[in-house]
Amino acid sequence: MCQVLGVSKSGYYTFVKRFSREETEREAFNRHVDERILFHYHDNLGCYGSPRIHNELVKENIPVSERKVSMRMKELDIRARPSSLFVSTTDSDHDQPIYENHLNRHFQPEAPNQAWATDITYIHTGEVSIRPGRMWKRWRSNRRSLV
């Protein structure tokens, strides 16, 4: 069988011996550290490198050095991505109608129900980003007239 597979007898038996034994204490620790590194890496959207992940592991009382975290991240083939400094959120290259700006930066209308605005707040939950929208009316009101 070794001739068919093109491996030596000693290489075959080393392979069989390696995978038939139980997991060592170091391998179990490395597996646990890998799980925690991946958790913190993905929880922070891939922006955390070895120094920050090391700090998170120290907070969890996992005795590990920054170098070990760096080496484990290299073995897991993950690295920190720096956040972009500028993100363009306006897409002007489209065929949709562009509406006229009726407010012209005049955010204090004269009467109620003349101008409406919305607010989108992003909430990071670790799994998805939730964007609850809230609508409210803006108008200049005199407190005496409301009472």
C-alpha positions as CSV (number, residue, x, y, z in Angstrom):
1,M,0.0,0.0,0.0
2,C,2.9,2.4,0.7
3,Q,4.3,1.8,-2.8
4,V,0.9,2.7,-4.3
5,L,0.6,5.9,-2.2
6,G,4.2,6.8,-2.8
7,V,5.1,7.1,0.9
8,S,7.7,5.4,3.1
9,K,6.7,2.9,5.7
10,S,8.0,5.0,8.5
11,G,6.1,8.1,7.2
12,Y,2.9,6.1,7.0
13,Y,3.3,4.8,10.6
14,T,4.2,8.2,11.9
15,F,1.0,9.6,10.3
16,V,-1.1,6.8,11.8
17,K,0.5,7.2,15.2
18,R,0.0,11.0,15.2
19,F,-3.8,10.8,14.4
20,S,-4.6,7.9,16.6
21,R,-3.3,9.5,19.9
22,E,-5.3,11.8,22.1
23,E,-5.0,15.6,22.1
24,T,-2.1,16.9,24.2
25,E,-2.5,19.6,26.8
26,R,-0.7,22.1,24.6
27,E,-2.8,21.3,21.6
28,A,-6.0,21.7,23.7
29,F,-4.7,25.1,25.0
30,N,-3.8,26.2,21.5
31,R,-7.2,25.2,20.2
32,H,-8.9,27.2,23.1
33,V,-6.6,30.2,22.4
34,D,-7.4,30.0,18.6
35,E,-11.2,30.0,19.4
36,R,-10.9,33.1,21.6
37,I,-8.6,34.9,19.0
38,L,-11.1,34.2,16.2
39,F,-14.0,35.4,18.5
40,H,-12.3,38.7,19.3
41,Y,-11.1,39.2,15.7
42,H,-14.6,38.7,14.2
43,D,-16.4,40.5,17.0
44,N,-14.3,43.6,16.3
45,L,-14.9,43.3,12.5
46,G,-11.3,42.2,11.8
47,C,-9.8,45.5,13.0
48,Y,-8.0,44.0,16.1
49,G,-4.4,42.9,15.7
50,S,-2.3,40.9,18.1
51,P,-1.8,43.7,20.7
52,R,-5.5,44.4,21.2
53,I,-6.5,40.7,21.1
54,H,-3.7,40.0,23.6
55,N,-5.3,42.6,25.9
56,E,-8.7,41.0,25.5
57,L,-7.2,37.6,26.4
58,V,-5.5,39.0,29.5
59,K,-8.9,40.4,30.6
60,E,-10.2,36.8,30.3
61,N,-7.3,35.5,32.4
62,I,-5.9,33.5,29.6
63,P,-2.1,33.3,30.2
64,V,-0.6,34.1,26.8
65,S,2.0,36.4,25.5
66,E,1.5,38.9,22.7
67,R,4.1,36.9,20.6
68,K,2.0,33.7,21.0
69,V,-1.1,35.6,19.9
70,S,0.8,37.0,16.9
71,M,2.1,33.5,15.9
72,R,-1.4,31.9,16.3
73,M,-2.9,34.7,14.2
74,K,-0.3,34.0,11.5
75,E,-1.1,30.3,11.6
76,L,-4.8,31.1,11.4
77,D,-4.0,33.4,8.4
78,I,-5.7,36.4,9.9
79,R,-4.4,40.0,10.2
80,A,-5.9,43.2,11.3
81,R,-7.4,45.4,8.6
82,P,-7.0,49.1,9.3
83,S,-10.3,51.0,9.2
84,S,-10.6,53.2,6.2
85,L,-10.1,56.9,6.9
86,F,-12.8,58.1,4.4
87,V,-15.9,56.3,3.3
88,S,-18.0,57.7,0.4
89,T,-21.6,57.2,1.2
90,T,-23.1,59.2,-1.7
91,D,-23.7,57.4,-4.9
92,S,-24.3,60.0,-7.6
93,D,-23.8,57.7,-10.5
94,H,-27.4,56.4,-10.9
95,D,-30.5,56.9,-13.0
96,Q,-32.9,57.6,-10.1
97,P,-34.6,61.0,-9.9
98,I,-32.9,63.6,-7.8
99,Y,-35.3,65.5,-5.6
100,E,-35.1,69.2,-5.0
101,N,-33.8,70.5,-1.6
102,H,-36.8,72.3,-0.2
103,L,-35.2,73.1,3.1
104,N,-32.1,74.8,1.9
105,R,-30.5,74.4,5.3
106,H,-33.5,76.2,6.9
107,F,-34.2,73.6,9.7
108,Q,-36.6,75.7,11.7
109,P,-39.9,75.8,9.8
110,E,-42.5,78.4,10.7
111,A,-45.3,76.0,11.6
112,P,-45.8,72.4,12.6
113,N,-45.9,69.6,10.0
114,Q,-43.9,71.4,7.3
115,A,-40.6,69.6,7.5
116,W,-39.9,66.0,8.3
117,A,-36.5,64.4,9.0
118,T,-35.2,60.9,9.8
119,D,-32.4,59.4,11.8
120,I,-30.7,56.1,11.1
121,T,-28.7,54.8,14.0
122,Y,-26.5,51.7,13.6
123,I,-26.3,49.3,16.4
124,H,-23.5,46.6,16.4
125,T,-24.8,43.4,18.0
126,G,-21.9,41.1,17.1
127,E,-23.9,39.3,14.5
128,V,-25.6,41.9,12.4
129,S,-25.9,45.7,12.3
130,I,-29.4,46.9,13.2
131,R,-30.6,50.2,11.8
132,P,-33.7,51.3,13.6
133,G,-35.1,54.4,11.8
134,R,-36.9,57.0,13.8
135,M,-39.1,59.6,12.3
136,W,-39.9,62.8,14.0
137,K,-41.4,66.2,13.1
138,R,-39.2,69.3,13.5
139,W,-40.9,72.6,13.9
140,R,-40.2,75.7,15.8
141,S,-42.7,75.8,18.6
142,N,-43.4,78.3,21.2
143,R,-43.9,76.5,24.6
144,R,-46.4,79.1,25.7
145,S,-48.6,78.2,22.7
146,L,-48.5,74.5,23.5
147,V,-49.6,75.0,27.1
